[in-house]
Amino acid sequence: MMNGRRGLVIGILAAFIVGCSLGMVGGILCARFGGHGGPREGGHGGPGPMLEMMEHRLDLTADQKTRVERILEESRRGYAQVRESTHAAIARELTPAQREEWKQMEERFLRERRHGFGRPPWRGDRP
């Protein structure tokens, strides 16, 4: 029983670490290569301008571009899976009221991200 719980904790921790790592790398690449909006922000959510910038600055061959594009797409899908599993794991730890508040926090965060950051979204209307 203890090994099962330990495995679950290790799995959740690993998913969190991978998610943070992918998020950090994605953020760095977007900042460096002028990222674009994802599906929620009106963009298509693919490699887009980052791949174009890499192709131009690194003078990628057509074959390299195809392989890099595939890598970026796989990374994006992997990040989405990690984000979803992390979200589900966190939701299991929250009470129904906390889950509702968390949902509202996420919605505020997405609005802020689309329109520029003001005050942190988790501060909301609470003192």
Backbone as JSON Lines, residues from 0, in Angstrom:
{"i":0,"aa":"M","n":[0.83,-1.19,0.0],"ca":[0.0,0.0,0.0],"c":[0.88,1.26,0.0]}
{"i":1,"aa":"M","n":[1.94,1.23,0.79],"ca":[2.82,2.39,0.86],"c":[3.54,2.61,-0.47]}
{"i":2,"aa":"N","n":[3.93,1.51,-1.16],"ca":[4.6,1.64,-2.45],"c":[3.68,2.27,-3.48]}
{"i":3,"aa":"G","n":[2.39,1.92,-3.47],"ca":[1.44,2.52,-4.39],"c":[1.3,4.01,-4.17]}
{"i":4,"aa":"R","n":[1.23,4.4,-2.93],"ca":[1.11,5.83,-2.6],"c":[2.4,6.57,-2.97]}
{"i":5,"aa":"R","n":[3.52,5.93,-2.69],"ca":[4.81,6.54,-3.02],"c":[4.91,6.72,-4.54]}
{"i":6,"aa":"G","n":[4.48,5.71,-5.29],"ca":[4.51,5.8,-6.75],"c":[3.63,6.93,-7.27]}
{"i":7,"aa":"L","n":[2.45,7.08,-6.65],"ca":[1.55,8.15,-7.05],"c":[2.18,9.51,-6.79]}
{"i":8,"aa":"V","n":[2.76,9.67,-5.62],"ca":[3.4,10.95,-5.27],"c":[4.56,11.23,-6.22]}
{"i":9,"aa":"I","n":[5.37,10.22,-6.5],"ca":[6.5,10.4,-7.41],"c":[5.99,10.75,-8.81]}
{"i":10,"aa":"G","n":[4.92,10.08,-9.25],"ca":[4.36,10.37,-10.57],"c":[3.84,11.79,-10.68]}
{"i":11,"aa":"I","n":[3.12,12.23,-9.66],"ca":[2.59,13.6,-9.67],"c":[3.73,14.61,-9.65]}
{"i":12,"aa":"L","n":[4.73,14.34,-8.81],"ca":[5.88,15.24,-8.73],"c":[6.62,15.28,-10.06]}
{"i":13,"aa":"A","n":[6.8,14.13,-10.69],"ca":[7.48,14.09,-11.99],"c":[6.68,14.87,-13.04]}
{"i":14,"aa":"A","n":[5.36,14.69,-13.04],"ca":[4.51,15.42,-14.0],"c":[4.63,16.93,-13.77]}
{"i":15,"aa":"F","n":[4.66,17.33,-12.52],"ca":[4.78,18.75,-12.19],"c":[6.13,19.3,-12.67]}
{"i":16,"aa":"I","n":[7.2,18.56,-12.4],"ca":[8.54,19.01,-12.8],"c":[8.65,19.1,-14.32]}
{"i":17,"aa":"V","n":[8.15,18.08,-15.01],"ca":[8.19,18.1,-16.47],"c":[7.36,19.27,-17.0]}
{"i":18,"aa":"G","n":[6.19,19.48,-16.42],"ca":[5.34,20.59,-16.85],"c":[6.02,21.94,-16.65]}
{"i":19,"aa":"C","n":[6.64,22.12,-15.49],"ca":[7.35,23.37,-15.22],"c":[8.51,23.55,-16.19]}
{"i":20,"aa":"S","n":[9.24,22.47,-16.43],"ca":[10.38,22.55,-17.35],"c":[9.94,22.91,-18.76]}
{"i":21,"aa":"L","n":[8.9,22.24,-19.24],"ca":[8.39,22.55,-20.58],"c":[7.86,23.98,-20.65]}
{"i":22,"aa":"G","n":[7.19,24.39,-19.6],"ca":[6.68,25.76,-19.56],"c":[7.8,26.79,-19.59]}
{"i":23,"aa":"M","n":[8.87,26.51,-18.84],"ca":[10.0,27.44,-18.8],"c":[10.68,27.5,-20.17]}
{"i":24,"aa":"V","n":[10.92,26.35,-20.76],"ca":[11.56,26.32,-22.08],"c":[10.67,27.02,-23.11]}
{"i":25,"aa":"G","n":[9.37,26.74,-23.06],"ca":[8.45,27.39,-23.98],"c":[8.44,28.9,-23.8]}
{"i":26,"aa":"G","n":[8.45,29.34,-22.55],"ca":[8.48,30.78,-22.27],"c":[9.74,31.44,-22.79]}
{"i":27,"aa":"I","n":[10.86,30.77,-22.58],"ca":[12.14,31.31,-23.06],"c":[12.13,31.4,-24.59]}
{"i":28,"aa":"L","n":[11.68,30.32,-25.23],"ca":[11.64,30.32,-26.69],"c":[10.69,31.37,-27.24]}
{"i":29,"aa":"C","n":[9.53,31.51,-26.6],"ca":[8.57,32.53,-27.06],"c":[9.13,33.93,-26.87]}
{"i":30,"aa":"A","n":[9.78,34.17,-25.74],"ca":[10.37,35.48,-25.5],"c":[11.5,35.75,-26.49]}
{"i":31,"aa":"R","n":[12.28,34.74,-26.75],"ca":[13.43,34.89,-27.63],"c":[13.02,35.05,-29.09]}
{"i":32,"aa":"F","n":[12.04,34.28,-29.52],"ca":[11.68,34.26,-30.93],"c":[10.33,34.92,-31.22]}
{"i":33,"aa":"G","n":[9.81,35.71,-30.28],"ca":[8.57,36.44,-30.52],"c":[7.38,35.53,-30.69]}
{"i":34,"aa":"G","n":[7.01,34.85,-29.63],"ca":[5.91,33.89,-29.66],"c":[4.6,34.5,-30.12]}
{"i":35,"aa":"H","n":[3.63,33.64,-30.29],"ca":[2.32,34.05,-30.78],"c":[1.26,33.5,-29.85]}
{"i":36,"aa":"G","n":[0.06,33.96,-30.02],"ca":[-1.04,33.48,-29.19],"c":[-1.41,32.05,-29.53]}
{"i":37,"aa":"G","n":[-1.79,31.32,-28.52],"ca":[-2.25,29.95,-28.74],"c":[-3.71,29.95,-29.15]}
{"i":38,"aa":"P","n":[-4.36,28.79,-29.14],"ca":[-5.75,28.7,-29.57],"c":[-6.68,29.62,-28.8]}
{"i":39,"aa":"R","n":[-6.43,29.81,-27.5],"ca":[-7.31,30.67,-26.7],"c":[-7.1,32.14,-27.0]}
{"i":40,"aa":"E","n":[-5.97,32.47,-27.61],"ca":[-5.65,33.86,-27.86],"c":[-5.8,34.23,-29.34]}
{"i":41,"aa":"G","n":[-6.43,33.37,-30.12],"ca":[-6.65,33.68,-31.52],"c":[-5.58,33.13,-32.44]}
{"i":42,"aa":"G","n":[-4.53,32.52,-31.89],"ca":[-3.5,31.91,-32.72],"c":[-3.87,30.47,-33.01]}
{"i":43,"aa":"H","n":[-3.04,29.82,-33.83],"ca":[-3.36,28.44,-34.18],"c":[-2.72,27.45,-33.23]}
{"i":44,"aa":"G","n":[-1.84,27.87,-32.34],"ca":[-1.28,26.99,-31.34],"c":[-0.14,26.12,-31.83]}
{"i":45,"aa":"G","n":[0.31,26.3,-33.07],"ca":[1.4,25.52,-33.61],"c":[2.73,26.25,-33.47]}
{"i":46,"aa":"P","n":[3.76,25.76,-34.17],"ca":[5.09,26.34,-34.06],"c":[5.18,27.77,-34.58]}
{"i":47,"aa":"G","n":[4.43,28.11,-35.61],"ca":[4.29,29.47,-36.12],"c":[5.56,30.28,-36.25]}
{"i":48,"aa":"P","n":[5.55,31.51,-35.72],"ca":[6.67,32.43,-35.88],"c":[7.99,31.9,-35.33]}
{"i":49,"aa":"M","n":[7.94,31.09,-34.29],"ca":[9.19,30.58,-33.73],"c":[9.9,29.72,-34.78]}
{"i":50,"aa":"L","n":[9.17,28.85,-35.45],"ca":[9.77,28.0,-36.48],"c":[10.26,28.85,-37.65]}
{"i":51,"aa":"E","n":[9.49,29.86,-38.02],"ca":[9.91,30.74,-39.11],"c":[11.21,31.46,-38.76]}
{"i":52,"aa":"M","n":[11.31,31.93,-37.51],"ca":[12.52,32.61,-37.06],"c":[13.71,31.65,-37.07]}
{"i":53,"aa":"M","n":[13.5,30.44,-36.57],"ca":[14.58,29.45,-36.56],"c":[15.02,29.13,-37.99]}
{"i":54,"aa":"E","n":[14.04,28.96,-38.87],"ca":[14.35,28.65,-40.26],"c":[15.19,29.76,-40.89]}
{"i":55,"aa":"H","n":[14.82,30.99,-40.63],"ca":[15.52,32.14,-41.21],"c":[16.91,32.32,-40.59]}
{"i":56,"aa":"R","n":[16.98,32.38,-39.26],"ca":[18.25,32.67,-38.59],"c":[19.24,31.51,-38.65]}
{"i":57,"aa":"L","n":[18.73,30.29,-38.63],"ca":[19.61,29.12,-38.61],"c":[19.79,28.52,-40.0]}
{"i":58,"aa":"D","n":[19.09,29.08,-40.99],"ca":[19.16,28.6,-42.36],"c":[18.89,27.09,-42.42]}
{"i":59,"aa":"L","n":[17.76,26.69,-41.84],"ca":[17.4,25.28,-41.81],"c":[17.1,24.76,-43.21]}
{"i":60,"aa":"T","n":[17.49,23.53,-43.46],"ca":[17.1,22.88,-44.71],"c":[15.62,22.5,-44.59]}
{"i":61,"aa":"A","n":[15.01,22.13,-45.7],"ca":[13.6,21.72,-45.67],"c":[13.43,20.5,-44.77]}
{"i":62,"aa":"D","n":[14.39,19.58,-44.82],"ca":[14.31,18.38,-43.98],"c":[14.44,18.74,-42.5]}
{"i":63,"aa":"Q","n":[15.37,19.64,-42.18],"ca":[15.51,20.07,-40.78],"c":[14.25,20.77,-40.3]}
{"i":64,"aa":"K","n":[13.69,21.62,-41.14],"ca":[12.47,22.33,-40.76],"c":[11.35,21.34,-40.45]}
{"i":65,"aa":"T","n":[11.2,20.32,-41.27],"ca":[10.16,19.31,-41.04],"c":[10.38,18.61,-39.71]}
{"i":66,"aa":"R","n":[11.63,18.23,-39.44],"ca":[11.91,17.51,-38.19],"c":[11.73,18.42,-36.97]}
{"i":67,"aa":"V","n":[12.19,19.67,-37.06],"ca":[12.04,20.61,-35.94],"c":[10.56,20.9,-35.7]}
{"i":68,"aa":"E","n":[9.8,21.06,-36.77],"ca":[8.36,21.31,-36.62],"c":[7.69,20.14,-35.9]}
{"i":69,"aa":"R","n":[8.07,18.92,-36.25],"ca":[7.52,17.72,-35.61],"c":[7.89,17.72,-34.11]}
{"i":70,"aa":"I","n":[9.13,18.07,-33.8],"ca":[9.57,18.12,-32.4],"c":[8.75,19.14,-31.62]}
{"i":71,"aa":"L","n":[8.57,20.32,-32.2],"ca":[7.8,21.37,-31.51],"c":[6.35,20.95,-31.3]}
{"i":72,"aa":"E","n":[5.75,20.3,-32.28],"ca":[4.37,19.84,-32.14],"c":[4.25,18.77,-31.06]}
{"i":73,"aa":"E","n":[5.2,17.83,-31.04],"ca":[5.18,16.78,-30.02],"c":[5.35,17.39,-28.63]}
{"i":74,"aa":"S","n":[6.22,18.37,-28.53],"ca":[6.43,19.04,-27.25],"c":[5.16,19.74,-26.78]}
{"i":75,"aa":"R","n":[4.47,20.4,-27.71],"ca":[3.23,21.1,-27.37],"c":[2.18,20.11,-26.88]}
{"i":76,"aa":"R","n":[2.05,18.97,-27.57],"ca":[1.09,17.95,-27.14],"c":[1.49,17.37,-25.79]}
{"i":77,"aa":"G","n":[2.79,17.12,-25.6],"ca":[3.26,16.58,-24.33],"c":[2.99,17.54,-23.18]}
{"i":78,"aa":"Y","n":[3.2,18.83,-23.44],"ca":[2.94,19.83,-22.41],"c":[1.45,19.84,-22.05]}
{"i":79,"aa":"A","n":[0.59,19.75,-23.05],"ca":[-0.86,19.75,-22.79],"c":[-1.24,18.54,-21.93]}
{"i":80,"aa":"Q","n":[-0.66,17.38,-22.21],"ca":[-0.96,16.19,-21.43],"c":[-0.48,16.34,-19.99]}
{"i":81,"aa":"V","n":[0.72,16.87,-19.81],"ca":[1.24,17.07,-18.45],"c":[0.38,18.08,-17.71]}
{"i":82,"aa":"R","n":[0.0,19.16,-18.38],"ca":[-0.84,20.18,-17.75],"c":[-2.17,19.58,-17.32]}
{"i":83,"aa":"E","n":[-2.79,18.77,-18.18],"ca":[-4.07,18.16,-17.84],"c":[-3.95,17.18,-16.68]}
{"i":84,"aa":"S","n":[-2.9,16.36,-16.67],"ca":[-2.75,15.39,-15.57],"c":[-2.44,16.1,-14.26]}
{"i":85,"aa":"T","n":[-1.65,17.16,-14.33],"ca":[-1.35,17.94,-13.13],"c":[-2.62,18.61,-12.62]}
{"i":86,"aa":"H","n":[-3.41,19.16,-13.52],"ca":[-4.66,19.81,-13.16],"c":[-5.58,18.82,-12.46]}
{"i":87,"aa":"A","n":[-5.71,17.61,-13.01],"ca":[-6.57,16.58,-12.42],"c":[-6.07,16.16,-11.04]}
{"i":88,"aa":"A","n":[-4.76,16.02,-10.9],"ca":[-4.19,15.62,-9.61],"c":[-4.44,16.69,-8.55]}
{"i":89,"aa":"I","n":[-4.28,17.94,-8.92],"ca":[-4.54,19.03,-7.97],"c":[-6.01,19.08,-7.61]}
{"i":90,"aa":"A","n":[-6.88,18.95,-8.61],"ca":[-8.33,19.0,-8.37],"c":[-8.77,17.93,-7.38]}
{"i":91,"aa":"R","n":[-8.14,16.76,-7.43],"ca":[-8.49,15.69,-6.49],"c":[-8.17,16.06,-5.05]}
{"i":92,"aa":"E","n":[-7.25,16.97,-4.85],"ca":[-6.85,17.36,-3.5],"c":[-7.7,18.49,-2.93]}
{"i":93,"aa":"L","n":[-8.51,19.13,-3.76],"ca":[-9.28,20.3,-3.34],"c":[-10.72,19.92,-2.99]}
{"i":94,"aa":"T","n":[-11.3,20.71,-2.11],"ca":[-12.72,20.55,-1.8],"c":[-13.52,21.11,-2.98]}
{"i":95,"aa":"P","n":[-14.81,20.81,-3.08],"ca":[-15.62,21.38,-4.17],"c":[-15.56,22.92,-4.2]}
{"i":96,"aa":"A","n":[-15.6,23.55,-3.04],"ca":[-15.54,25.01,-2.99],"c":[-14.18,25.51,-3.49]}
{"i":97,"aa":"Q","n":[-13.12,24.82,-3.09],"ca":[-11.78,25.21,-3.54],"c":[-11.63,25.02,-5.05]}
{"i":98,"aa":"R","n":[-12.21,23.93,-5.58],"ca":[-12.14,23.7,-7.02],"c":[-12.84,24.82,-7.78]}
{"i":99,"aa":"E","n":[-13.97,25.29,-7.27],"ca":[-14.69,26.38,-7.93],"c":[-13.86,27.67,-7.89]}
{"i":100,"aa":"E","n":[-13.26,27.97,-6.75],"ca":[-12.41,29.16,-6.63],"c":[-11.21,29.04,-7.56]}
{"i":101,"aa":"W","n":[-10.63,27.85,-7.62],"ca":[-9.48,27.62,-8.49],"c":[-9.86,27.85,-9.96]}
{"i":102,"aa":"K","n":[-11.04,27.38,-10.35],"ca":[-11.53,27.58,-11.71],"c":[-11.64,29.08,-12.02]}
{"i":103,"aa":"Q","n":[-12.16,29.84,-11.06],"ca":[-12.29,31.28,-11.25],"c":[-10.91,31.95,-11.33]}
{"i":104,"aa":"M","n":[-9.97,31.47,-10.51],"ca":[-8.61,32.0,-10.56],"c":[-8.0,31.79,-11.94]}
{"i":105,"aa":"E","n":[-8.19,30.59,-12.48],"ca":[-7.64,30.28,-13.81],"c":[-8.27,31.16,-14.88]}
{"i":106,"aa":"E","n":[-9.58,31.37,-14.79],"ca":[-10.26,32.23,-15.77],"c":[-9.73,33.66,-15.69]}
{"i":107,"aa":"R","n":[-9.52,34.16,-14.46],"ca":[-8.96,35.51,-14.31],"c":[-7.55,35.57,-14.89]}
{"i":108,"aa":"F","n":[-6.77,34.52,-14.64],"ca":[-5.41,34.47,-15.15],"c":[-5.4,34.54,-16.68]}
{"i":109,"aa":"L","n":[-6.28,33.76,-17.33],"ca":[-6.34,33.77,-18.79],"c":[-6.75,35.13,-19.33]}
{"i":110,"aa":"R","n":[-7.72,35.78,-18.66],"ca":[-8.12,37.13,-19.09],"c":[-6.95,38.09,-18.96]}
{"i":111,"aa":"E","n":[-6.25,38.03,-17.84],"ca":[-5.11,38.92,-17.61],"c":[-4.03,38.66,-18.65]}
{"i":112,"aa":"R","n":[-3.79,37.4,-18.96],"ca":[-2.74,37.05,-19.91],"c":[-3.08,37.59,-21.3]}
{"i":113,"aa":"R","n":[-4.34,37.54,-21.66],"ca":[-4.77,38.05,-22.97],"c":[-4.65,39.57,-23.05]}
{"i":114,"aa":"H","n":[-4.91,40.25,-21.94],"ca":[-5.0,41.71,-21.96],"c":[-3.85,42.38,-21.24]}
{"i":115,"aa":"G","n":[-2.82,41.66,-20.91],"ca":[-1.69,42.23,-20.19],"c":[-1.9,42.09,-18.7]}
{"i":116,"aa":"F","n":[-0.82,41.95,-18.01],"ca":[-0.9,41.71,-16.58],"c":[-1.01,43.01,-15.81]}
{"i":117,"aa":"G","n":[-1.96,43.03,-14.9],"ca":[-2.09,44.13,-13.95],"c":[-1.67,43.57,-12.61]}
{"i":118,"aa":"R","n":[-2.61,43.53,-11.7],"ca":[-2.3,42.91,-10.42],"c":[-2.43,41.4,-10.56]}
{"i":119,"aa":"P","n":[-1.77,40.66,-9.7],"ca":[-1.83,39.2,-9.81],"c":[-3.27,38.71,-9.77]}
{"i":120,"aa":"P","n":[-3.64,37.76,-10.66],"ca":[-5.03,37.31,-10.75],"c":[-5.51,36.58,-9.51]}
{"i":121,"aa":"W","n":[-4.61,36.03,-8.71],"ca":[-5.04,35.29,-7.53],"c":[-5.48,36.2,-6.41]}
{"i":122,"aa":"R","n":[-5.23,37.49,-6.53],"ca":[-5.66,38.42,-5.47],"c":[-7.15,38.69,-5.56]}
{"i":123,"aa":"G","n":[-7.7,38.67,-6.76],"ca":[-9.14,38.8,-6.96],"c":[-9.75,39.93,-6.16]}
{"i":124,"aa":"D","n":[-10.91,39.66,-5.59],"ca":[-11.63,40.67,-4.82],"c":[-11.39,40.52,-3.33]}
{"i":125,"aa":"R","n":[-10.61,39.53,-2.96],"ca":[-10.38,39.31,-1.53],"c":[-9.36,40.29,-0.99]}
{"i":126,"aa":"P","n":[-9.46,40.61,0.3],"ca":[-8.5,41.55,0.91],"c":[-7.11,40.98,0.96]}
